[in-house]
Amino acid sequence: MLVHSRTGKWATWSAFALLFVPLFAVPLLVILAASFSTNWSGALPSGPTATRYAAATSGDSLQALTTSLVTAVCASVLALVLGGWAALAADSLGRRGKRVLDALFMLPVAVPSVVVGLAVLVAFSRPPVFLNGTRWIVIIAHTVLVTAFAYQSVSAAARRLDPMYEQAAASLGASPARVLWRVRLPLLLPSLTAAAGLCFALSMGELSATMMLYPPDWTPLPVHIFAATDRGSLFTGAALAVVLMGTTLLVLTAVSRIRTRASYR
């Protein structure tokens, strides 16, 4: 922390608390409290119950959670492969070519996700590639939306790599493929795992594009939450939201441990 005086530190932490608590902590605590309640007619919820979590972790809700996990994992892997490969390939391009590549990968982030969903729907709703009504169109849309973050993360890390490691390996007779596999990728592993975690979290919470594309047999959990709250089942939606947050945090914690070990290596 750049503030060294005790008064300055107290002022900084107080300002942080004033901003963090009402903007971030309170909404999450409200959702958590609502998930354990049967009604909320006063200042505090009443009728504590945990029965909604039994429904939120079984039946259609469990299937929706599994759908979200499979979609997020597939989209993260595809985004990491495509974005990482493009970021490494961009090093061989000139400044103008790299700017063009940056603009192409950042374009899905610059437009609303519902526009991306519509574009994917139009592109894959007729031959030769007809994916409308399948799970793959949802996975592709999520991949398009999160690839930019993988590209930016790997690109920033690749620019910080010391070229001496690659030059030393090449001088010892290592082929370009071996240099990539045994030198560059291990050095980029912390950034790759961080990008994977970010892509996974973004995919788990994606709703706008998914609403335009999902088939009835491939309903991710955010759509299930939206449907529950749209019917007026706010407490059920709150329990589903807590399950979604908890699952995402567990996966991100596991990815963070992998990233920490990779950093020590």
N, C-alpha and C positions, 0 to 999 in steps of 0.2 A: 504494500500500500504506500502511495506517495505521500500521504499525510502522516506526519510524525508526532505532532503534539497530541496530548490526550484529549483536549477540547475539540480539535479538528477531527479526530477519529470518532468521538461520540457524535459530532454533528453529521459526519459522513454516514455512520451506521443508522442514525435516526432518519436521515433523508432516504436511505435505502429501504428502511422498514416502512416508511410512509408511502413509498411507491410500490414496493413489492407486495405488502399485505393486502391492500384493497384491490390491486389490479390482478394479482396472480394467486395468492394464497386463499383469499376469501371465496372466489368462485369455485375453486377445487374443493374446499371444505364444505361448501353448500351442496355440491354434487354428492360428496361422500355421505353427508348427513341425510340427504334425501333418499339415498339408496337403502338406508336402514330404517325408513319411516313408512308408515301407512297413510298419514295425512299431515298437512302443514297448514293449519288454520291460524296460528298465532305467530309470535316472534320466533319460536323454536319449533322444530318438528316434534311430532308425538307418535305414539304407537310404534315403538321400536320392534323391528322384525328383520330376520335374515332370510326369509323365505324367497325373496326375489333373486337372491344369488343362486339358489338351487335351480331356478328356471333359467337364469342367465348363463349357467354353465352346463346346460343339457339341451337336448332337442334341437330345434331350429337355431337357437342362440349359439350353441356349441358348433353347429355346422357353419354358421356365419363367421365365428371366430376362426375356425380352421380355414375357411375360404380366405379371410383376410391375411392369415399367416402365410398360406401358400402363395397368394398373390404378391405379398410384400417381399417374400424371399426370392421368388422368381424375378420380380422387377428389379430388386437390388442386385442380384447376380448379373442380370443382363445389362443394367446400367453401369455396373462396375467394369464389366468386360468392354462394353462399347466406349464408355467415357474414359476409362483408363487407357485403352488402346489409342483413342484419338488424342489424348493429352500427351502420350509419349511420342506419337507420330508428329504432333505439332512442333516438336523441338527441331525437326529437320526442315520445317517450312521457314520462309522468310517472314519479315514483320507483317507484310500485307496479307500473306496467306494465313498467318496465325490470327490476325484480326477477323478475317472472314470466318475462320473455323470457330472462333470465340462467339461471334454473332450468331452463327447457325445453332450452336449448342445452347445459347442463352435465350433464343427466341421463344421456346415454350414457357419460360419463366416470365417473359415480358408480356405475355397475353394471359387473359383469364383462363383458368383450367377448363371451364365449360367450353371455351372455343377449341381447346385441344381435343376435348371429348367429341365435339361435333366434327372436327377435321378427321379424326380417326374413324368415326362412324361413316362418314361419306367415303373415305378412302377404301374401307374394307367391307362395304356393303354390296359389292358387285364383283363379278369375275374380272380378272383371273384369281384374285385373292379374296375369297368370301369368308369373312370371320364373324359377321354379325350374328348375334344369338349364341356365341360360344364364349367360353372363359378366356380364350386367347386374346380377344379384343380388349378385355379389361386389363389383362397383363400388359399388353402393348401400350395402352394409354398410360398406365402407371409408369412404365419404363420411359416413355417420352417425357413425362413430367419430372422424373427424378434424375435422369441422366445428366442434366446440366450441373447438378450439385456434385456428382462423382467426377465429372470432367474438370470442374473448377478446383476441387480439392486435390486431385492428382496433379493437375497442371501446376498449381502453386508449389506443391512439394517437389516436383521434378525440377523446377527452376532453382530450388535451393540445394540440389545435390551437388556435391563436389565432383567435378569431372575427373579428378585424379584417380579415383577408384576404378572407373571404367578404363581409363588410359593404362593403368597398371595391369589390369586384367588382360586387355588387348595386347599389351607388350609381351605378356607371358604366353601368348598364342591362343587365347580364348577367342572363339568365334563370336560374332555379334549376337547370335541367339543365346550362347552360353553367358555372355556378359549380361544380357537382359535377364535371364532366368536366375543367375547366381549372384549378381551384383545389384542391378537396378531394382528389381522387384523386392528383394529383402530389405533394401534401404527404404523403399516406399511402403512397406507393409503397415506401419502405423497410420499413414495417411489413407491407405486402402481400407483398413478396418474402420477408421473414422467415417469415411465416405459411405461405407456399407451401412453403418449404424444410422447415419442421417437419411439415406435413401429408404431404409426400412421404416423409420419413424414417419417420414412423409407419406409413404405409401399406406401405412396402417391408418392414417387419418384422412386420406383422400375421399372426398364425397362428390364434388360438383361434376367432374368428368364421369365418375362411376355411375351416377344417377342416370346418365344418358345412354349407358352402354350395357349394364349388367343384365344377363339373362336370368330367368326365374330360378334356375338351378345353380346359380353362382352369385349369391348375395353376400357381399362383404358386411362386416359388423357395423361400420358407420351407416350404411343404408338401413340396416336393421334398427339401429338406434333412432334414425330419422323417422322411420315408419312408426315406431312405438310412440315417440313424442308427438307425431302428427295425429295419432289416434287419441291423444290426451293422456297416455300412460306415462306421465313424467317420471314417476318413481321407478318404473321398470326401465325406462330409458337411462335414468341415473345409474342404476345397477349395472346395466350393460356398458355404460361409459367408464365406470370404475374398472370393470373387467378388461376393457380395451386399454385403459391407461396402465393397469397393473401388468398386463401381458407385454406391452411395449417396453415398459421400464425393465422388466426381467430380461428381455432380449438385449436391450441396450446395455444393461449391466454386464451380461456375458460378453458382449462385443467389446466393452470397455476393458475387461480383464485381458482379453486377447490383445488389445491394443497396448496395454501396459507391458505385457510380456514381450511384445514385438519391439517396443521402445527400448527395453533393457537389452535386448539382443543387439 
